[in-house]
Amino acid sequence: MVCNESIRELTNQKLELSVQERRLRWLGHVQRTSDDRVAKQVLHWIPEGRGKRVRPRVTWQHEVIKDTEM
């Protein structure tokens, strides 16, 4: 058995950069779609009401904003 970290070191892969690139590519695809598509509606959806008093979730939108600031 070989752990994932050792495989990444051997292959010299940067997993974070790959995920970031795919996330931004998907954002571009969704933004080019028409406004009646579900994916675009969900992208701009703001849930109503209040949830439990816990730590705020890290949303996909927050991750994309963080990616574009880099």
matplotlib code that plots the C-alpha trace (Angstrom):
import matplotlib.pyplot as plt

x = [0.0, 1.3, -0.2, -1.5, 1.0, 3.9, 2.4, 1.9, 5.5, 6.7, 4.6, 5.2, 1.5, -0.1, -3.6, -4.8, -3.9, -5.8, -8.9, -8.7, -8.3, -11.3, -13.5, -12.8, -13.4, -16.8, -17.6, -16.9, -19.1, -22.0, -21.8, -22.1, -25.3, -28.7, -30.4, -33.2, -30.7, -30.7, -26.9, -27.0, -30.0, -28.3, -25.1, -27.0, -29.4, -29.5, -31.3, -34.0, -34.5, -32.0, -30.1, -28.5, -26.0, -22.8, -19.7, -20.7, -20.2, -17.5, -19.6, -18.5, -18.9, -16.6, -14.0, -14.3, -13.8, -10.7, -9.4, -9.9, -8.1, -4.9]
y = [0.0, 3.4, 6.6, 9.4, 11.9, 9.8, 9.3, 13.0, 13.7, 11.1, 12.4, 16.1, 16.9, 20.0, 18.9, 22.3, 24.0, 21.3, 21.7, 25.5, 25.4, 23.0, 25.1, 28.3, 26.5, 25.3, 28.8, 30.1, 27.4, 28.2, 31.9, 31.4, 29.4, 30.9, 32.3, 29.7, 26.8, 25.3, 25.6, 29.3, 29.8, 27.9, 30.0, 33.1, 31.5, 32.9, 30.7, 32.2, 31.8, 31.1, 28.0, 26.6, 28.6, 26.9, 27.9, 29.2, 26.7, 27.3, 27.6, 27.0, 30.7, 31.6, 29.2, 30.8, 34.3, 33.1, 31.5, 34.7, 36.8, 34.7]
z = [0.0, -1.0, 0.5, -1.8, -0.5, -1.6, -5.0, -5.4, -4.4, -6.9, -9.8, -8.7, -9.1, -7.7, -6.8, -5.6, -8.9, -10.8, -8.7, -9.0, -12.8, -13.2, -10.8, -12.9, -16.1, -14.9, -13.8, -17.3, -18.8, -16.4, -17.0, -20.8, -20.5, -20.7, -17.6, -17.5, -16.9, -13.4, -13.0, -13.5, -11.3, -8.5, -9.0, -8.0, -5.5, -1.9, 0.6, 2.7, 6.4, 9.1, 9.8, 12.8, 14.8, 13.5, 11.6, 8.1, 5.4, 2.8, -0.4, -4.0, -4.6, -1.8, -3.2, -6.7, -5.3, -3.4, -6.7, -8.7, -6.0, -6.4]

ax = plt.figure().add_subplot(projection="3d")
ax.plot(x, y, z, "-o")
ax.set_aspect("equal")
plt.show()
